[in-house]
């Protein structure tokens, strides 16, 4: 199992998400894991029971997550926004 697949399982990423890359910075004692998804896919919108395509993204963010390799772990991602005809952008 390669690093990206290992981190995907450890972080329990949903099927739509994959690990784009992982980077260890020994000096900063930090591990960054970039979560990405395949462009063009639709996302579930539970309030209406439909799937919607991506409208835009929240700027890239990093959340503290899984400490690993004696380093602080962060997951980095661009969160997709969807435009619902009834509820606007979510």
TORPA-753440 format. One record per atom (N, C-alpha, C, CB): residue in one letter; atom name; x, y, z. Coordinates in nm, 2 decimals, always signed. Glycine has a CB too. Layout:
a|CA|X|Y|Z
...
//
This chain:
x|N|+0.09|-0.12|+0.00
x|CA|+0.00|+0.00|+0.00
x|C|+0.09|+0.12|+0.00
x|CB|-0.10|+0.00|+0.12
x|N|+0.07|+0.22|-0.09
x|CA|+0.15|+0.34|-0.10
x|C|+0.10|+0.44|+0.00
x|CB|+0.15|+0.39|-0.24
x|N|+0.18|+0.54|+0.03
x|CA|+0.15|+0.64|+0.13
x|C|+0.02|+0.71|+0.12
x|CB|+0.26|+0.75|+0.13
x|N|-0.02|+0.74|-0.01
x|CA|-0.15|+0.81|-0.03
x|C|-0.27|+0.73|+0.01
x|CB|-0.16|+0.86|-0.17
x|N|-0.26|+0.60|-0.03
x|CA|-0.37|+0.51|+0.01
x|C|-0.37|+0.48|+0.16
x|CB|-0.36|+0.37|-0.07
x|N|-0.26|+0.47|+0.22
x|CA|-0.25|+0.45|+0.37
x|C|-0.32|+0.57|+0.44
x|CB|-0.10|+0.44|+0.41
x|N|-0.28|+0.69|+0.40
x|CA|-0.34|+0.81|+0.46
x|C|-0.49|+0.82|+0.44
x|CB|-0.27|+0.94|+0.42
x|N|-0.53|+0.78|+0.32
x|CA|-0.68|+0.79|+0.29
x|C|-0.75|+0.70|+0.39
x|CB|-0.70|+0.74|+0.15
x|N|-0.70|+0.58|+0.42
x|CA|-0.77|+0.49|+0.51
x|C|-0.76|+0.54|+0.65
x|CB|-0.71|+0.35|+0.50
x|N|-0.64|+0.59|+0.69
x|CA|-0.62|+0.63|+0.83
x|C|-0.71|+0.76|+0.86
x|CB|-0.47|+0.67|+0.85
x|N|-0.72|+0.85|+0.76
x|CA|-0.81|+0.96|+0.78
x|C|-0.95|+0.94|+0.76
x|CB|-0.76|+1.07|+0.69
x|N|-0.98|+0.81|+0.71
x|CA|-1.12|+0.77|+0.69
x|C|-1.19|+0.87|+0.59
x|CB|-1.20|+0.77|+0.82
x|N|-1.12|+0.90|+0.48
x|CA|-1.18|+0.99|+0.38
x|C|-1.29|+0.92|+0.30
x|CB|-1.07|+1.04|+0.28
x|N|-1.40|+0.98|+0.28
x|CA|-1.51|+0.92|+0.20
x|C|-1.46|+0.89|+0.06
x|CB|-1.63|+1.02|+0.20
x|N|-1.54|+0.80|+0.00
x|CA|-1.50|+0.75|-0.13
x|C|-1.47|+0.86|-0.24
x|CB|-1.61|+0.66|-0.18
x|N|-1.54|+0.97|-0.23
x|CA|-1.52|+1.08|-0.33
x|C|-1.38|+1.15|-0.31
x|CB|-1.63|+1.18|-0.31
x|N|-1.32|+1.14|-0.20
x|CA|-1.20|+1.21|-0.17
x|C|-1.08|+1.11|-0.18
x|CB|-1.20|+1.27|-0.03
x|N|-0.97|+1.17|-0.23
x|CA|-0.84|+1.09|-0.23
x|C|-0.73|+1.18|-0.18
x|CB|-0.81|+1.04|-0.38
x|N|-0.62|+1.12|-0.14
x|CA|-0.50|+1.19|-0.10
x|C|-0.42|+1.23|-0.23
x|CB|-0.42|+1.11|+0.00
x|N|-0.41|+1.36|-0.25
x|CA|-0.34|+1.40|-0.37
x|C|-0.19|+1.39|-0.34
x|CB|-0.37|+1.55|-0.40
x|N|-0.15|+1.43|-0.22
x|CA|-0.01|+1.41|-0.19
x|C|+0.01|+1.42|-0.04
x|CB|+0.08|+1.51|-0.26
x|N|+0.12|+1.38|+0.02
x|CA|+0.15|+1.40|+0.16
x|C|+0.29|+1.45|+0.16
x|CB|+0.13|+1.26|+0.24
x|N|+0.32|+1.54|+0.26
x|CA|+0.45|+1.60|+0.27
x|C|+0.49|+1.61|+0.41
x|CB|+0.45|+1.74|+0.20
x|N|+0.61|+1.56|+0.44
x|CA|+0.67|+1.56|+0.58
x|C|+0.77|+1.67|+0.58
x|CB|+0.73|+1.43|+0.62
x|N|+0.76|+1.77|+0.67
x|CA|+0.85|+1.87|+0.70
x|C|+0.92|+1.84|+0.83
x|CB|+0.79|+2.02|+0.69
x|N|+1.04|+1.78|+0.83
x|CA|+1.10|+1.74|+0.96
x|C|+1.14|+1.86|+1.04
x|CB|+1.23|+1.66|+0.92
x|N|+1.18|+1.96|+0.98
x|CA|+1.22|+2.08|+1.06
x|C|+1.10|+2.14|+1.14
x|CB|+1.28|+2.19|+0.97
x|N|+0.99|+2.15|+1.07
x|CA|+0.87|+2.21|+1.13
x|C|+0.79|+2.11|+1.21
x|CB|+0.78|+2.27|+1.02
x|N|+0.83|+1.98|+1.20
x|CA|+0.76|+1.87|+1.27
x|C|+0.62|+1.87|+1.23
x|CB|+0.78|+1.88|+1.42
x|N|+0.59|+1.87|+1.10
x|CA|+0.46|+1.88|+1.04
x|C|+0.44|+1.79|+0.92
x|CB|+0.43|+2.03|+1.00
x|N|+0.33|+1.72|+0.92
x|CA|+0.29|+1.64|+0.80
x|C|+0.16|+1.70|+0.75
x|CB|+0.26|+1.49|+0.85
x|N|+0.17|+1.74|+0.62
x|CA|+0.05|+1.79|+0.55
x|C|+0.00|+1.69|+0.45
x|CB|+0.08|+1.92|+0.47
x|N|-0.13|+1.66|+0.45
x|CA|-0.19|+1.57|+0.36
x|C|-0.30|+1.65|+0.28
x|CB|-0.26|+1.45|+0.43
x|N|-0.29|+1.65|+0.15
x|CA|-0.38|+1.72|+0.06
x|C|-0.49|+1.63|+0.02
x|CB|-0.31|+1.79|-0.06
x|N|-0.61|+1.66|+0.05
x|CA|-0.73|+1.58|+0.01
x|C|-0.78|+1.65|-0.12
x|CB|-0.84|+1.58|+0.12
x|N|-0.81|+1.57|-0.22
x|CA|-0.86|+1.62|-0.35
x|C|-0.97|+1.53|-0.39
x|CB|-0.74|+1.62|-0.45
x|N|-1.05|+1.58|-0.49
x|CA|-1.16|+1.50|-0.54
x|C|-1.15|+1.51|-0.69
x|CB|-1.29|+1.54|-0.49
x|N|-1.21|+1.42|-0.76
x|CA|-1.21|+1.42|-0.91
x|C|-1.31|+1.53|-0.96
x|CB|-1.25|+1.28|-0.96
x|N|-1.25|+1.62|-1.04
x|CA|-1.34|+1.72|-1.10
x|C|-1.45|+1.66|-1.18
x|CB|-1.25|+1.82|-1.19
x|N|-1.56|+1.74|-1.18
x|CA|-1.68|+1.69|-1.26
x|C|-1.78|+1.60|-1.19
x|CB|-1.63|+1.63|-1.38
x|N|-1.75|+1.56|-1.07
x|CA|-1.84|+1.47|-1.00
x|C|-1.95|+1.55|-0.93
x|CB|-1.77|+1.38|-0.90
x|N|-2.06|+1.49|-0.91
x|CA|-2.17|+1.56|-0.84
x|C|-2.16|+1.52|-0.69
x|CB|-2.31|+1.52|-0.90
x|N|-2.22|+1.61|-0.61
x|CA|-2.22|+1.59|-0.46
x|C|-2.36|+1.58|-0.41
x|CB|-2.14|+1.70|-0.39
x|N|-2.38|+1.50|-0.31
x|CA|-2.51|+1.48|-0.25
x|C|-2.55|+1.61|-0.17
x|CB|-2.51|+1.36|-0.15
x|N|-2.68|+1.65|-0.19
x|CA|-2.73|+1.76|-0.12
x|C|-2.85|+1.71|-0.04
x|CB|-2.77|+1.88|-0.22
x|N|-2.83|+1.67|+0.08
x|CA|-2.93|+1.60|+0.16
x|C|-3.06|+1.68|+0.19
x|CB|-2.87|+1.56|+0.29
x|N|-3.05|+1.81|+0.20
x|CA|-3.17|+1.89|+0.23
x|C|-3.28|+1.87|+0.12
x|CB|-3.14|+2.04|+0.24
x|N|-3.24|+1.84|+0.00
x|CA|-3.33|+1.83|-0.11
x|C|-3.33|+1.69|-0.17
x|CB|-3.30|+1.93|-0.22
x|N|-3.24|+1.60|-0.12
x|CA|-3.23|+1.47|-0.17
x|C|-3.19|+1.46|-0.32
x|CB|-3.37|+1.40|-0.16
x|N|-3.10|+1.55|-0.36
x|CA|-3.05|+1.55|-0.50
x|C|-2.90|+1.56|-0.50
x|CB|-3.12|+1.67|-0.58
x|N|-2.84|+1.54|-0.62
x|CA|-2.70|+1.56|-0.64
x|C|-2.68|+1.69|-0.72
x|CB|-2.64|+1.44|-0.71
x|N|-2.58|+1.77|-0.68
x|CA|-2.55|+1.89|-0.75
x|C|-2.40|+1.89|-0.79
x|CB|-2.58|+2.01|-0.66
x|N|-2.37|+1.97|-0.89
x|CA|-2.23|+1.98|-0.93
x|C|-2.17|+2.10|-0.86
x|CB|-2.22|+2.01|-1.09
x|N|-2.04|+2.10|-0.86
x|CA|-1.96|+2.20|-0.79
x|C|-1.98|+2.34|-0.86
x|CB|-1.81|+2.17|-0.79
x|N|-2.01|+2.44|-0.78
x|CA|-2.03|+2.57|-0.83
x|C|-1.90|+2.65|-0.81
x|CB|-2.14|+2.64|-0.75
x|N|-1.83|+2.64|-0.70
x|CA|-1.71|+2.71|-0.67
x|C|-1.64|+2.64|-0.55
x|CB|-1.74|+2.86|-0.63
x|N|-1.54|+2.70|-0.49
x|CA|-1.47|+2.64|-0.38
x|C|-1.45|+2.74|-0.27
x|CB|-1.33|+2.58|-0.42
x|N|-1.45|+2.69|-0.15
x|CA|-1.40|+2.76|-0.03
x|C|-1.25|+2.77|-0.05
x|CB|-1.44|+2.70|+0.11
x|N|-1.18|+2.88|-0.03
x|CA|-1.03|+2.88|-0.04
x|C|-0.97|+2.77|+0.04
x|CB|-0.98|+3.02|+0.01
x|N|-0.85|+2.73|-0.01
x|CA|-0.78|+2.62|+0.06
x|C|-0.77|+2.64|+0.21
x|CB|-0.65|+2.60|+0.00
x|N|-0.80|+2.54|+0.29
x|CA|-0.79|+2.54|+0.43
x|C|-0.70|+2.43|+0.48
x|CB|-0.93|+2.54|+0.50
x|N|-0.65|+2.44|+0.60
x|CA|-0.58|+2.33|+0.67
x|C|-0.64|+2.31|+0.81
x|CB|-0.42|+2.36|+0.67
x|N|-0.67|+2.19|+0.84
x|CA|-0.72|+2.15|+0.97
x|C|-0.63|+2.06|+1.04
x|CB|-0.86|+2.09|+0.96
x|N|-0.61|+2.08|+1.17
x|CA|-0.53|+1.99|+1.25
x|C|-0.60|+1.85|+1.25
x|CB|-0.51|+2.03|+1.40
x|N|-0.53|+1.75|+1.23
x|CA|-0.59|+1.62|+1.22
x|C|-0.51|+1.51|+1.29
x|CB|-0.62|+1.58|+1.07
x|N|-0.45|+1.43|+1.22
x|CA|-0.38|+1.31|+1.27
x|C|-0.23|+1.34|+1.29
x|CB|-0.40|+1.19|+1.18
x|N|-0.19|+1.34|+1.42
x|CA|-0.04|+1.35|+1.44
x|C|+0.02|+1.22|+1.40
x|CB|-0.02|+1.39|+1.59
x|N|+0.13|+1.23|+1.33
x|CA|+0.20|+1.11|+1.28
x|C|+0.35|+1.14|+1.27
x|CB|+0.14|+1.07|+1.15
x|N|+0.43|+1.03|+1.27
x|CA|+0.57|+1.04|+1.25
x|C|+0.63|+1.15|+1.35
x|CB|+0.61|+1.08|+1.11
x|N|+0.58|+1.15|+1.47
x|CA|+0.62|+1.25|+1.58
x|C|+0.61|+1.39|+1.53
x|CB|+0.77|+1.22|+1.62
x|N|+0.51|+1.41|+1.44
x|CA|+0.49|+1.55|+1.39
x|C|+0.34|+1.58|+1.40
x|CB|+0.54|+1.56|+1.24
x|N|+0.31|+1.71|+1.39
x|CA|+0.17|+1.75|+1.39
x|C|+0.11|+1.72|+1.25
x|CB|+0.15|+1.90|+1.43
x|N|-0.01|+1.67|+1.24
x|CA|-0.07|+1.64|+1.12
x|C|-0.18|+1.73|+1.08
x|CB|-0.13|+1.50|+1.12
x|N|-0.18|+1.77|+0.95
x|CA|-0.28|+1.86|+0.90
x|C|-0.34|+1.81|+0.77
x|CB|-0.22|+2.01|+0.88
x|N|-0.47|+1.83|+0.75
x|CA|-0.53|+1.79|+0.62
x|C|-0.57|+1.92|+0.55
x|CB|-0.66|+1.70|+0.64
x|N|-0.52|+1.93|+0.43
x|CA|-0.54|+2.05|+0.35
x|C|-0.64|+2.02|+0.24
x|CB|-0.41|+2.10|+0.29
x|N|-0.74|+2.11|+0.21
x|CA|-0.84|+2.08|+0.11
x|C|-0.91|+2.21|+0.06
x|CB|-0.94|+1.98|+0.16
x|N|-0.95|+2.20|-0.06
x|CA|-1.04|+2.30|-0.12
x|C|-1.18|+2.24|-0.11
x|CB|-1.01|+2.34|-0.27
x|N|-1.27|+2.30|-0.02
x|CA|-1.40|+2.25|+0.00
x|C|-1.50|+2.29|-0.11
x|CB|-1.46|+2.29|+0.14
x|N|-1.57|+2.20|-0.18
x|CA|-1.65|+2.24|-0.29
x|C|-1.78|+2.31|-0.24
x|CB|-1.69|+2.12|-0.38
x|N|-1.83|+2.41|-0.31
x|CA|-1.96|+2.47|-0.29
x|C|-2.05|+2.43|-0.40
x|CB|-1.94|+2.63|-0.28
x|N|-2.18|+2.42|-0.36
x|CA|-2.28|+2.38|-0.46
x|C|-2.39|+2.49|-0.47
x|CB|-2.35|+2.24|-0.42
x|N|-2.44|+2.51|-0.58
x|CA|-2.55|+2.61|-0.60
x|C|-2.68|+2.53|-0.61
x|CB|-2.52|+2.70|-0.72
x|N|-2.77|+2.55|-0.51
x|CA|-2.90|+2.49|-0.51
x|C|-3.00|+2.59|-0.57
x|CB|-2.94|+2.44|-0.37
x|N|-3.09|+2.55|-0.66
x|CA|-3.18|+2.65|-0.71
x|C|-3.28|+2.71|-0.61
x|CB|-3.26|+2.58|-0.82
x|N|-3.30|+2.63|-0.50
x|CA|-3.39|+2.68|-0.39
x|C|-3.31|+2.74|-0.28
x|CB|-3.47|+2.56|-0.34
x|N|-3.20|+2.69|-0.23
x|CA|-3.13|+2.73|-0.11
x|C|-3.00|+2.81|-0.14
x|CB|-3.10|+2.61|-0.03
x|N|-2.98|+2.86|-0.26
x|CA|-2.86|+2.93|-0.30
x|C|-2.73|+2.85|-0.28
x|CB|-2.85|+3.06|-0.21
x|N|-2.62|+2.92|-0.26
x|CA|-2.49|+2.85|-0.26
x|C|-2.47|+2.79|-0.12
x|CB|-2.38|+2.95|-0.30
x|N|-2.43|+2.67|-0.12
x|CA|-2.40|+2.60|+0.01
x|C|-2.26|+2.54|+0.01
x|CB|-2.50|+2.48|+0.04
//
